[in-house]
Each structure stands twice: as structure tokens, then as C-alpha cells.
Amino acid sequence: MVAMALHKAGLSKEQKKAKKEAYLVKMKKLLEEYKQVVVVKCDNVGSSQFQTIRKELRGTCEFVMGKNTLIRKAIKNQAETQPELEELLPHIKGNVGFIFTKGDLYQLKAKLAELKAPSPAKAGVIAPNDVIVPAGDTGLDPTQTNFVQALNIASKITKGQIEITSETLLIKEGEKVGVSQAVLLQKLKINPFKYGAVIDVVYDNGIVYDAKALDLTESDIVKKFQEGVQAATAISLAANLPTEAACPHLMLNAFQALLGFSKESGVVFPLAEKIFNNMTAVAATAVATESKTEEKKEEAPAAKEEEEEEDFGGFGDLF
């Protein structure tokens, strides 16, 4: 793990310059060594949580933080030999970090999700998810009824405390948290948000793609690939274009047409003759099987009639 935040306080100009140069050298080495680089957003992540993330990723990843200006400079320098890195530049904004890894990206994403920590709702922040206040006792005394009702939360007084009568959507995802909303959630001891290092984009062997791609499982990817091949095959067949996907179907169709011509014209080649003989044998077997089935059906009623005649014979002896 590597943490390279540069601190201005107490450093001379020469020391600052040396730290910047060391940072650029380290970034150059990492960008050359690793083919997988994950850009993570680290909004609302405290220093203690950073330490936890670094500790949990130690040994499998290199986690680098730093000033965006220095990160951009490091990437621009390395882009002279690795031009594909320039695609990362638009994503270096806000509070971002870099995770260098040689491991499984799906596992990394899952690990980062596990390391998210519950956080209180602070006034002014954008809600990353809906915030729902559950129904039930609040522990708040009756003097705060007006405060609760001002937030459009239905409530009543039960046993000397405020009780919320029904579950209420307090904040919608994407909305800015208001002061009163933040105060109420604090009073109710609700930490509605979880913050951590969130993957923004991935640089993978020269290709940059959105983190949403990591939501796809291996079976999802195989399914989409199959759908793409099927679509390409259908287009190729409709346009009569010989593509790799369509060739097996085109060859099968051509062979079936050839067999049809051979059957109609009487011009039979060895493979066609073998196929025709097999078809004749299968047809004969099917006819024989059907005949046996019909014979069994006919035999069953005959046996029944014979039994009935014997019964009548018995009655005849009585007269």
C-alpha cells in the first residue's frame, strides 16, 4: 500500500520539491508495473476509514492518494509511452484515489463494498440513497411534536413519548439533506448513509471502462456474447454474407439443397446414398413399430369377446 499525501506545513521548498519528485517516480513505476488501475471516489471518507481500507487491501493492492494536479502530471508523463492512459485524465476530479492491482476486479469491488462505513446525514450533502424513517417509538418527548410534524411525519403521543405511526420517506436519493432532516436523524440515532472508496472507472490492459461493467457476472457476459453471435448470424444469413458465425448454417443449408437435388435428379453421390439408406431404414423401422402397435390394439378386443362367449356358454348350461 502506498499513501503519498503531500503536506505543506513545516516543509521547506526543497523538501516539497523532493516529495513531489518522489511521488512522480513512484507513480511512474506503478503505472509501468500494473495493467489494472482502478480510480476510486473517496467522498466523505475520514482518515481512520482510509487507514482501515489500506490495512484490508495490504498485500494485494497499492492504494495511492495525492493531489489531483500531481496525479494528472504523473499520467501525462507516462502517457508519452502509454498514450491510452490519457483516457483517465477526465476522471481525475474531486476526491479520488488510485488502486493498483493484479488481482480479481470483482473481488476488489466486493471488498470495497464491505469496507463502507455507516455515516450520519450531514446538512448539505447529497443523499446517495433514499432515507426512510421507520414506524415506532422514537424516545423523543412530546415537546418535539411540532418539530417532527414539520417534516411531514405522522406521529402520536404514546406513554409520554412520540411514536411515528407509519414508515416515512424522509429524503430521496439525489436530494440535498436539510438541516432539520439531519437533526432529526441524529436524534433518532439513524446513520442512513454508507461511505467508502467507490470505483468510478477501471483501466484494464489499455482499455478504460465504467465501473458498472463490474456488475455483470461471468454468466451475464457469456449470455450477452451469445446474443450478439445469434444476432450477427441472423443478419449474415438474411444478407447471404459468409461470416464465421454464419458459415456452419450456410454450409448446412447448401448441403440440404444438394441432397434435395440429388434425390430429385437421381444423381446420387456416395454420402447422399448413405444418408438416403439410413433414412429408408429409419422409416421402415417406424412403420414396423406402428404396425406392431396396431396389431396389439386389435388383439385386445378379440380376447375380450372370447371371454364374453365363454360366460354366455356357462349360462346356457343352466337351461
Summary of the structure (lengths in Angstrom):
residues: 319
radius of gyration: 38.0
end to end distance: 111.7
largest distance: 136.3
contacts: 823
relative contact order: 0.09
helix: 54%
strand: 17%
